[in-house]
Amino acid sequence: MSDDPRRNAEGSNEVDPHTGHREVDPVTGYDTTGHDWNGIRELNTPFPKIAIWALALSFVYSVIAWILLPAWPLGQDYTRGLLGLDQGDMAVERYRAISAERADWLARFEGGDFAALKSDDTLMLPAMAAANRLYQDNCAACHGAEGGGGPGFPVLNDGHWLWGGDPATIAEILHVGINGAGADARFAQMPSFDWMERGELGALADYVAALPGEGADPDSTGAELFADNCSSCHGENGEGGLMIGAPSLTDEAVIYGQGRASVLNTLRSGRQGVMPAWSDRLSDAEINLLALYVSTLSDDISEAQE
């Protein structure tokens, strides 16, 4: 029997059930398999050799990889392979190499002379790239990738600061945290005003909610309540800036929202956010570098708007 798949009718083993004759595709000359899908007939063609070679090479490569590289799990361990490669060790070695490369210039941030550091353009070029990475790894999850903040987390790229926006103050906050467990942590709390009458709460909420749009009525009951109960922390006009942890209520970047419902919720329940201390995670030099970076976020936004 011929092995040529393009057999003629006499050499084919497929038979048309209607005519009793063996079927051959008239265009290609290949036998058909007898399978038919709505008039489309399957040809009895040979398996592609390139696919056979691909399967063979894949099998050979897998055997070599199993022998040379870490491959098979063994409970809590794994086979090391003849090459003895370990990605954990490789990552540690690469980290040490990177740390060694930046050790010289990073050491200059330990002293915290921010004015001198900021004026050194040659130093700031590599430093700000590393600072951005520090920020993305440690701060962006709460404060946003560009410092835009979010519900419960203050904005870092505008001119309104809760405690101060100079690098030294930011570095201190990074060291000690806010409302944390450490003895040196800074403390700030928005108390509950649930002792107020319902009508007073509504009037105060209306006034505070109107502050960002400059539509607040200075002669209203809410304005009087604000002056008696809120201005000592948030400022006479709600602009903040007292650097005691109380936010501005006049800009759009309000931590917990400035809608009437949000303000009412704050007045009834109070607020107390937490900023963790980073001294256990970051070195003094890294904290100073990060503080200098954060202090420039508002400058970057201003330049972009111009």
C-alpha positions in Angstrom: 0.0 0.0 0.0 1.3 3.4 -0.9 2.2 5.8 2.0 1.4 8.9 -0.1 -1.6 10.7 1.5 -2.6 12.0 -1.9 -3.9 8.6 -3.0 -6.2 8.1 -5.9 -9.6 6.6 -5.5 -8.3 3.0 -5.9 -5.8 3.5 -3.0 -8.1 5.2 -0.6 -9.7 3.4 2.3 -12.6 6.0 2.7 -15.8 5.1 0.9 -18.7 7.4 0.1 -21.7 5.7 1.8 -24.0 6.9 -1.0 -22.0 5.9 -4.1 -19.8 3.2 -2.7 -16.7 4.9 -4.2 -13.6 6.0 -2.3 -13.5 9.8 -1.8 -10.6 12.1 -2.9 -10.6 15.9 -2.5 -10.7 17.1 -6.2 -8.6 20.3 -5.4 -5.8 18.9 -3.3 -5.9 15.2 -4.2 -5.9 14.2 -0.5 -8.2 11.6 0.8 -11.0 12.7 3.0 -11.6 11.2 6.5 -15.3 10.9 6.0 -16.0 13.7 8.5 -18.4 16.3 7.3 -19.5 19.6 8.9 -22.3 21.3 6.9 -20.5 20.4 3.7 -17.0 21.1 4.9 -15.0 17.8 4.6 -11.9 17.0 6.6 -8.8 16.1 4.6 -6.6 13.2 5.7 -3.4 15.2 5.6 -0.1 14.2 7.4 0.7 15.8 10.8 3.0 18.9 10.3 6.6 18.0 10.8 7.3 21.4 12.4 4.9 20.6 15.2 6.6 17.2 15.8 10.0 19.0 16.0 8.6 21.6 18.4 7.2 18.9 20.7 10.5 17.0 20.6 12.6 20.1 21.3 10.3 21.1 24.1 10.6 17.7 25.7 14.4 17.8 25.4 14.6 21.3 26.9 12.3 20.3 29.8 14.5 17.4 30.7 17.7 19.6 30.6 15.9 22.3 32.7 14.8 19.7 35.3 18.4 18.6 35.7 20.2 22.0 35.7 17.6 24.4 37.3 15.5 24.4 40.4 12.4 22.6 39.4 10.6 20.0 41.5 8.9 20.8 44.8 9.8 18.6 47.8 7.4 19.6 50.5 8.9 22.7 52.1 12.0 22.6 49.8 12.7 22.0 46.1 15.4 20.4 43.9 18.3 22.8 43.5 19.5 21.6 40.1 23.1 21.0 39.1 23.7 24.7 38.6 22.7 25.5 42.1 20.8 28.7 41.2 18.7 30.4 43.8 16.6 33.5 42.8 16.4 34.6 46.5 20.2 34.8 46.7 20.3 36.5 43.3 17.8 39.1 44.5 19.7 39.8 47.7 23.0 40.1 45.8 21.4 42.6 43.3 19.9 44.6 46.2 23.3 44.8 47.9 24.9 46.0 44.7 22.3 48.7 44.3 22.7 49.7 47.9 26.4 49.9 47.5 26.1 52.2 44.4 23.9 54.7 46.2 25.6 54.5 49.6 27.9 57.5 48.9 25.3 60.0 48.0 22.6 58.6 50.3 25.0 59.1 53.3 24.8 62.9 52.7 21.2 62.9 53.7 21.8 61.7 57.2 22.6 65.2 58.4 19.4 66.7 57.3 20.8 70.0 56.0 17.8 70.3 53.6 18.7 73.7 52.2 22.2 72.6 51.2 20.9 69.3 49.8 18.2 70.9 47.7 20.7 73.4 46.2 23.0 70.6 44.9 21.6 69.8 41.5 24.2 67.1 40.8 23.1 65.3 44.0 19.3 65.8 43.5 19.2 64.3 40.1 19.8 60.7 41.2 18.4 61.3 44.7 14.9 62.3 43.5 14.6 59.2 41.3 15.4 57.1 44.3 13.0 59.2 46.5 10.2 58.6 44.0 10.7 54.9 44.4 10.7 55.2 48.2 7.5 57.2 48.0 5.8 54.7 45.6 6.8 51.8 47.8 5.8 53.3 51.2 3.4 56.2 50.7 1.5 56.0 47.4 -1.0 53.3 48.7 -2.5 55.9 51.0 -1.6 59.3 49.6 -1.8 58.5 45.9 0.9 58.0 43.3 1.3 61.8 42.8 0.3 62.9 46.3 -3.3 63.5 45.5 -4.6 61.9 48.7 -8.0 60.1 49.0 -10.8 59.5 51.5 -9.2 59.5 54.9 -5.7 60.5 53.6 -4.5 64.1 53.2 -3.4 65.6 49.9 0.4 66.2 49.8 0.6 68.1 46.5 -1.2 71.3 47.5 -0.4 74.2 49.8 -2.5 73.1 52.7 -0.5 71.3 55.4 -1.8 69.8 58.6 1.5 70.0 60.5 3.8 72.0 58.2 5.2 71.4 54.7 8.9 72.1 55.3 11.2 69.1 55.0 12.3 69.1 58.7 8.7 68.9 59.9 7.8 66.2 57.4 10.9 64.2 58.4 9.9 64.4 62.1 6.4 63.2 61.3 7.8 60.3 59.3 10.0 59.4 62.4 7.3 59.6 65.1 3.9 59.2 63.2 0.5 60.6 64.1 -1.9 59.1 66.6 0.3 56.1 66.8 1.5 54.0 69.8 4.9 55.7 70.2 5.4 58.0 73.1 6.7 60.8 70.7 3.8 60.4 68.2 1.9 63.6 67.3 -1.7 63.6 68.4 -4.7 65.1 66.6 -8.4 64.3 66.9 -11.6 65.7 65.6 -14.0 65.3 68.6 -17.6 64.3 68.3 -20.2 67.1 68.5 -23.1 64.7 69.2 -24.0 66.8 72.2 -25.4 69.5 69.8 -29.1 69.8 69.1 -30.2 68.3 65.7 -31.0 71.8 64.3 -27.6 73.1 65.4 -25.8 70.2 63.8 -27.6 70.8 60.5 -26.9 74.6 60.5 -23.2 74.0 61.3 -23.0 71.3 58.6 -24.6 73.6 56.0 -22.1 76.3 56.8 -19.0 74.1 56.7 -20.2 72.4 53.5 -20.5 75.8 51.8 -16.9 77.0 52.8 -15.1 75.6 49.7 -17.4 77.5 47.3 -17.2 80.7 49.3 -21.0 80.5 49.6 -21.1 80.3 53.4 -23.2 82.9 55.0 -21.2 84.8 57.7 -24.3 86.0 59.4 -25.9 82.5 59.7 -26.4 80.4 62.8 -23.9 78.0 61.4 -21.2 80.7 61.2 -21.8 81.6 64.8 -21.6 77.9 65.9 -18.4 77.6 63.8 -16.8 80.6 65.5 -17.6 79.2 69.0 -16.7 75.6 68.4 -14.4 75.1 65.3 -12.3 78.2 64.7 -9.8 77.5 67.4 -8.5 74.5 65.4 -9.5 75.3 61.8 -8.9 79.0 61.8 -11.3 81.9 61.9 -12.4 81.4 58.3 -11.8 77.7 58.1 -8.6 78.0 56.2 -6.6 75.9 58.6 -2.9 76.6 58.6 -2.4 76.4 62.4 -0.2 73.4 62.0 -1.9 71.4 64.8 -3.3 68.7 62.6 -6.6 70.4 61.8 -7.2 70.6 58.0 -8.4 73.5 55.9 -12.1 73.4 55.2 -12.0 75.9 52.4 -10.2 74.0 49.6 -11.6 71.1 47.6 -9.1 68.6 48.9 -10.9 67.8 52.2 -9.8 64.6 53.7 -13.2 63.1 54.5 -15.3 65.0 51.9 -17.1 68.3 52.2 -20.6 67.3 51.2 -23.3 67.9 53.8 -23.7 64.2 54.6 -20.0 63.7 55.1 -19.7 66.8 57.4 -22.7 65.6 59.4 -21.1 62.2 59.9 -17.8 63.9 61.0 -19.7 66.1 63.5 -21.6 63.2 64.9 -18.9 60.6 65.1 -15.6 62.6 65.1 -12.4 61.6 63.2 -9.0 60.3 64.2 -6.7 59.2 61.4 -3.4 57.4 62.0 0.0 58.0 60.3 2.4 55.2 61.2 6.0 55.9 62.2 8.5 54.9 59.6 11.7 54.9 61.7 11.6 51.1 62.1 11.4 50.6 58.3 13.5 53.4 56.8 16.9 54.7 57.8 17.4 58.3 58.8 18.9 59.1 55.4 16.0 57.6 53.6 13.5 59.5 55.8 15.2 62.8 55.1 15.3 62.0 51.4 11.6 61.1 51.4 10.8 64.3 53.4 12.6 66.4 50.9 10.7 64.7 48.0 7.3 65.1 49.6 8.0 68.8 50.3 8.5 69.4 46.6 5.2 67.7 45.4 3.3 70.9 45.6 6.0 72.6 43.6 5.7 70.0 40.8 1.9 70.5 40.6 2.3 74.3 40.5 4.9 74.1 37.7 2.6 71.8 35.7 -0.4 74.2 36.1 1.8 77.1 34.9 
